[in-house]
Amino acid sequence: MENRKDHMGKVTCASWIRRPENEQLVVMGKSRHGDSPSVLEIFSYDAKTVSLSDSPQVAYECEDGNIVSVAVHPSGDEIVCSTTTGGCKLLEFQVKEDEDVKILAKDLPSLEGVGPQKCLAFSVDGAKFATGGEDGHLRVFEWPSLRILIDEPKAHKSFRDMDFSLDSEFLASTSADGSARIWNLEDGVPLTSLTRNTDEKIECCRFSKDGTKPFLFCTVQKGNKGVTAVWDISTWERIGYKRLLGKSASVMSVSLDGKYLALGSKDGDMIVVEVKTMGVSHVSRRLHLGTSVASLEFCPSERGVDRVVVSTSTEWGTVVTKLNTKPEWKEWQIYLLLLGLFLASAVLFFMFFRNSDNFWNFPVGPNQPAKPRSGGVYRDSQSDDQSGWGAFGPLDM
């Protein structure tokens, strides 16, 4: 199930905005169109129809060139966008009591005039923010103080992708030349470079997010063949790979709970993989009709059969897709199942007890003593009772 949204101006990027009241919004960056400037628009999302609103709730015009990338703080209150000429802008997203939506621009002196930033990313806890420039300059800040943690002008030739680990201890980054580096954010230094063959290019990178598997997923291109490789982040050694997409990947995303991995191709296809089995659970062919998928992100609130992703391409705009993933057990369903099993066991035990020939449930006659006489218990073993049943006497056969 898909819903396509494409207005005037080419879509350059998009991301979900997670709201406290469980309302989901989508922020969308669009390039200049004629005399109209580049614009950042925010649309509401309807989970029942799996679609975005026909018109944006609010829009912000960017005079400093086209919007290159966008990142939303996990709280949903702040948006950072990068433009082709003006560096980065900080936008505060506000919803008033009368449901009037506003975007307020704020100063971001540390990132003004730094040039286009190919990659923008907040850590999972929102306490760190990183930018990777087209010029290869890496900057990592504490948020919101903007205290600099890493400032490396020659981190890469030019940034391709980046991602924070779940605990915000590491940052993985990839370069346009196919290399990949790991940064220790506590010490503010490069930790290691991922090993690769001379004919391999590491392109997209995402850390696992389920909290149990310390992995780093990367797409690796070798000639015309593309695979998804896995590194163990305790040793930074490659432990395996699998050909999932079957073609070159342009973008990668991991669901907020870490259960699913999504890949978009350079010719418009999309697949979703269940991380536990590394098996493909959803395929959308030609989702963007032959053009490269530029961005891809899971909806932060959707679960089970209701999982949804938003994807973009410059030619075909923004597409919201409901995934064909298997349903997941909810907590109340698990408790209901356990209660049902307990009741069923109690009923079966009662039926077995009533219908079985219980040895101790034999009828007691009016003249039969409640317990055997002591003399019968200590009868001589050579007595005429050879049945072995003692005071209970022989069984009537």
C-alpha positions as a printed Julia matrix, in Angstrom:
397×3 Matrix{Float64}:
   0.0     0.0     0.0
   1.56    3.27   -1.11
   0.73    6.96   -1.04
   2.67    9.4    -3.19
   3.08   13.09   -2.44
   4.72   15.38   -4.99
   4.05   19.11   -5.22
   5.88   21.9    -7.02
   9.65   21.62   -6.67
  11.77   18.48   -6.47
  11.9    16.72   -3.11
  15.45   16.53   -1.78
  14.91   14.92    1.64
  12.25   13.94    4.18
  12.03   12.76    7.78
   9.43   11.85   10.41
   8.62   14.19   13.29
   7.66   12.29   16.43
   5.18   14.22   18.55
   4.45   13.58   22.28
   0.72   13.2    21.62
   1.53   10.28   19.26
   0.74   12.39   16.23
   3.12   11.73   13.37
   4.27   14.43   10.96
   6.61   14.44    7.98
   9.03   17.26    7.21
   9.94   17.54    3.54
  12.66   19.6     1.84
  12.07   20.86   -1.7
  14.37   22.58   -4.16
  13.78   25.89   -5.93
  11.05   25.96   -8.55
  11.07   28.87  -10.96
  11.08   32.05   -8.92
   9.98   30.22   -5.77
  12.7    29.59   -3.16
  13.58   26.28   -1.61
  11.03   25.37    1.05
  10.72   23.14    4.1
   7.15   21.83    4.46
   5.51   19.87    7.27
   2.65   17.49    6.5
   0.38   15.57    8.86
   0.17   11.78    8.55
  -3.08    9.79    8.67
  -2.43    6.24    9.9
  -5.89    5.02    8.81
  -5.39    5.93    5.16
  -1.58    5.64    5.25
  -1.29    9.04    3.58
   0.01   12.56    4.04
  -2.23   15.61    4.08
  -2.96   17.3     0.77
  -1.45   20.57    1.92
   1.3    21.32    4.47
   0.44   22.49    7.96
   3.28   24.99    7.8
   6.13   25.92    5.45
   9.46   27.67    5.88
  11.18   29.33    2.89
  14.95   29.01    2.68
  16.62   31.83    0.76
  20.1    30.28    1.01
  20.03   27.85   -1.89
  18.43   24.41   -1.99
  17.89   22.19    1.04
  20.41   19.34    1.03
  19.57   17.31    4.15
  17.43   17.42    7.27
  17.56   15.91   10.78
  14.85   15.91   13.46
  15.63   15.81   17.18
  14.14   12.69   18.89
  11.91   14.98   20.98
  10.3    16.3    17.79
  10.78   19.92   18.85
  13.8    20.88   16.74
  14.81   20.51   13.1
  18.22   21.12   11.57
  18.5    21.51    7.81
  21.5    22.09    5.56
  21.43   24.27    2.44
  23.75   24.51   -0.54
  25.08   27.97    0.33
  24.17   28.91    3.89
  25.4    26.04    6.03
  22.9    24.78    8.63
  19.76   26.31   10.07
  18.04   25.46   13.37
  14.26   25.51   13.26
  12.07   25.13   16.33
   8.79   23.35   15.74
   5.91   24.61   17.88
   2.25   23.66   18.25
   0.12   26.16   20.19
  -2.96   25.31   22.24
  -5.16   26.46   19.37
  -3.3    23.91   17.13
  -1.58   26.72   15.28
   1.67   25.26   13.93
   4.75   27.47   13.65
   8.4    27.13   12.7
  10.77   29.57   14.4
  14.29   30.07   13.04
  17.07   30.29   15.62
  20.75   31.14   15.45
  23.19   28.29   15.02
  26.51   30.16   14.98
  28.68   27.04   15.11
  27.29   25.87   11.76
  26.71   29.08    9.86
  28.54   29.36    6.58
  30.11   25.88    6.79
  28.88   24.87    3.35
  26.53   22.04    2.35
  26.4    19.17    4.82
  25.72   15.85    3.15
  24.94   14.07    6.45
  23.1    15.29    9.54
  22.34   13.01   12.5
  21.14   13.16   16.11
  22.07   10.42   18.56
  19.27    8.14   19.79
  19.07    9.98   23.12
  19.29   13.4    21.44
  22.36   14.42   23.46
  24.74   14.54   20.47
  24.55   15.97   16.95
  26.9    15.3    14.03
  27.4    16.82   10.59
  29.4    15.48    7.66
  30.2    17.94    4.89
  30.64   17.49    1.19
  34.16   18.77    1.85
  34.85   15.83    4.22
  34.72   17.91    7.42
  33.31   16.1    10.48
  31.79   18.01   13.39
  30.25   16.38   16.47
  28.57   18.48   19.18
  26.89   18.06   22.52
  23.24   19.07   22.21
  21.91   21.64   22.91
  25.04   23.31   24.34
  26.91   22.85   21.02
  30.13   22.09   22.89
  32.44   20.63   20.28
  33.41   16.97   20.73
  35.1    16.3    17.39
  36.25   18.79   14.77
  38.11   16.97   12.01
  38.51   18.87    8.71
  39.91   15.85    6.84
  37.76   13.03    8.16
  36.9    11.91    4.61
  37.32   12.96    1.02
  33.57   13.65    1.02
  30.89   12.23    3.3
  28.59    9.46    2.07
  26.71    8.33    5.23
  26.88    8.31    9.04
  25.12    6.83   12.07
  25.33    6.85   15.88
  25.46    3.64   17.91
  22.55    2.92   20.25
  24.51    3.97   23.36
  25.98    7.06   21.59
  29.5     5.79   22.27
  30.47    5.42   18.6
  29.88    7.17   15.3
  30.3     5.32   12.0
  30.96    7.33    8.83
  31.55    6.41    5.2
  33.24    8.3     2.41
  32.59    8.82   -1.28
  35.85    6.95   -1.95
  34.51    3.76   -0.31
  36.32    3.95    3.03
  34.65    3.81    6.45
  35.81    5.01    9.87
  34.67    4.51   13.46
  34.9     7.41   15.92
  35.07    7.13   19.71
  32.83    9.94   20.93
  33.89    9.7    24.58
  37.54   10.4    23.7
  36.8    12.46   20.6
  39.24   10.53   18.41
  39.09    8.15   15.42
  39.04    4.58   16.7
  39.56    2.43   13.61
  38.89    2.05    9.9
  36.78   -0.84    8.62
  38.77   -3.38    6.62
  37.89   -3.88    2.96
  39.42   -5.27   -0.2
  40.9    -2.87   -2.71
  38.01   -3.46   -5.14
  35.3    -2.93   -2.48
  33.46    0.27   -1.57
  31.63    0.63    1.75
  28.68    2.96    1.14
  25.77    2.99    3.66
  26.08    2.26    7.38
  23.63    1.67   10.24
  24.13    0.36   13.78
  21.8    -2.31   15.16
  19.2    -0.79   17.49
  17.63   -3.73   19.37
  20.07   -3.55   22.3
  21.09   -7.22   22.12
  23.16   -7.59   18.94
  26.21   -5.27   18.85
  26.43   -5.08   15.06
  27.15   -2.52   12.37
  25.43   -3.1     9.02
  27.07   -1.71    5.87
  26.32   -1.99    2.2
  29.4    -3.04    0.26
  29.74   -2.63   -3.49
  32.13   -4.83   -5.47
  31.88   -4.08   -9.15
  28.26   -4.59  -10.15
  27.51   -6.75   -7.11
  26.21   -5.37   -3.85
  25.98   -7.13   -0.48
  25.04   -6.22    3.09
  27.95   -6.96    5.42
  27.94   -7.17    9.24
  30.7    -6.05   11.62
  30.94   -7.0    15.3
  31.38   -3.69   17.15
  33.26   -5.32   20.04
  36.12   -6.33   17.71
  35.3    -4.35   14.53
  35.8    -7.5    12.48
  33.54   -8.44    9.6
  31.61  -11.54   10.61
  29.49  -12.19    7.53
  27.54  -10.84    4.58
  24.41  -11.57    2.57
  23.14  -10.52   -0.81
  19.76   -9.03    0.07
  18.95   -6.33   -2.45
  20.68   -7.98   -5.37
  21.78   -4.6    -6.75
  23.45   -1.35   -5.74
  22.0     0.25   -2.61
  21.57    3.99   -2.35
  20.24    4.27    1.21
  19.79    2.19    4.39
  17.57    2.56    7.45
  16.9     0.67   10.7
  13.59    0.71   12.58
  13.56    2.39   15.98
  13.22   -0.96   17.8
  15.96   -2.52   15.65
  13.82   -5.37   14.33
  13.84   -4.37   10.66
  16.4    -3.12    8.15
  15.37   -1.31    4.97
  17.37   -0.84    1.77
  16.62    1.44   -1.17
  18.26    0.85   -4.54
  19.71    3.18   -7.14
  16.95    2.22   -9.57
  13.97    2.84   -7.25
  13.37   -0.53   -5.54
  12.98   -1.06   -1.8
  13.23   -4.13    0.41
  12.73   -4.64    4.15
  14.63   -7.34    6.05
  13.84   -8.92    9.42
  17.09   -8.58   11.36
  16.52  -11.7    13.5
  16.5   -14.02   10.49
  18.09  -11.71    7.88
  15.26  -12.74    5.57
  13.4   -10.39    3.22
   9.89   -9.66    4.53
   8.78   -6.91    2.11
   9.61   -5.96   -1.48
   8.49   -2.88   -3.44
   9.65   -2.97   -7.05
  10.1     0.33   -8.91
   8.77    2.26   -5.96
  10.42    5.37   -7.38
  10.14    4.31  -11.01
  13.76    3.88  -11.95
  15.34    6.74   -9.99
  17.63    6.43   -6.99
  15.96    6.37   -3.55
  17.45    9.42   -1.82
  16.12    8.96    1.73
  14.32    6.19    3.6
  13.03    6.18    7.18
  10.74    4.06    9.36
   7.8     5.71   11.1
   8.83    5.86   14.79
   5.45    4.86   16.24
   4.23    2.09   13.92
   4.65   -1.56   14.93
   3.84   -5.04   13.62
   1.48   -5.1    10.65
   1.25   -1.3    10.84
   4.9    -0.59   10.03
   5.3     2.3     7.62
   8.27    3.91    5.85
   8.66    7.22    4.05
  11.01    7.4     1.06
  11.99   10.12   -1.39
  13.57   10.62   -4.79
  14.25   13.8    -6.71
  12.09   12.75   -9.66
   9.11   11.12   -7.94
   8.73   12.99   -4.67
   7.78   11.42   -1.36
   6.17    7.99   -1.01
   4.61    6.55    2.17
   4.51    2.74    2.11
   2.78    0.32    4.46
   4.92   -2.79    4.84
   3.85   -6.41    4.53
   5.51   -7.57    7.73
   4.23  -10.29   10.03
   2.17   -9.25   13.09
   3.87   -9.0    16.47
   2.47  -10.04   19.83
   1.33   -7.18   22.03
   1.86   -7.42   25.8
  -1.84   -7.79   26.62
  -2.12  -10.56   24.02
   0.69  -12.5    25.7
  -0.98  -12.22   29.14
  -4.32  -13.27   27.64
  -2.69  -16.32   26.05
  -1.05  -17.33   29.34
  -4.38  -16.96   31.16
  -6.1   -19.07   28.52
  -3.48  -21.82   28.81
  -3.83  -21.82   32.62
  -7.63  -22.14   32.46
  -7.43  -24.86   29.82
  -4.97  -26.82   31.97
  -7.28  -26.51   35.0
 -10.28  -27.77   33.01
  -8.35  -30.74   31.59
  -7.06  -31.68   35.04
 -10.58  -31.56   36.51
 -12.02  -33.71   33.69
  -9.22  -36.25   34.05
  -9.76  -36.43   37.8
 -13.54  -36.99   37.5
 -13.36  -39.6    34.75
 -10.35  -41.63   35.86
 -10.44  -44.76   38.08
  -8.96  -43.19   41.14
  -7.69  -45.89   43.49
  -8.23  -43.78   46.6
 -11.77  -42.83   45.59
 -13.36  -46.27   46.24
 -16.8   -46.25   47.98
 -16.87  -46.67   51.73
 -19.71  -48.9    53.06
 -21.66  -48.13   56.26
 -19.99  -50.98   58.2
 -16.51  -50.49   56.79
 -14.04  -48.8    59.12
 -12.54  -45.49   58.11
  -9.05  -46.97   58.53
  -7.72  -50.52   58.61
  -7.38  -52.46   61.84
  -3.89  -52.53   63.2
  -3.86  -56.28   63.25
  -4.45  -56.45   59.55
  -1.53  -54.21   58.84
   0.92  -56.51   60.61
  -0.42  -59.79   59.27
   2.05  -62.59   58.9
   3.55  -62.83   55.45
   2.69  -66.56   55.44
  -1.05  -65.98   55.89
  -3.59  -67.13   53.34
  -3.68  -63.59   51.86
  -1.06  -63.83   49.1
  -2.25  -60.87   47.14
   0.16  -58.41   48.79
  -2.57  -55.82   49.52
  -2.46  -56.21   53.36
  -5.48  -54.97   55.28
  -7.28  -53.85   52.16
  -8.02  -57.45   51.29
  -7.98  -59.12   47.88
  -9.36  -57.27   44.85
 -12.61  -58.56   43.39
 -11.76  -59.58   39.83
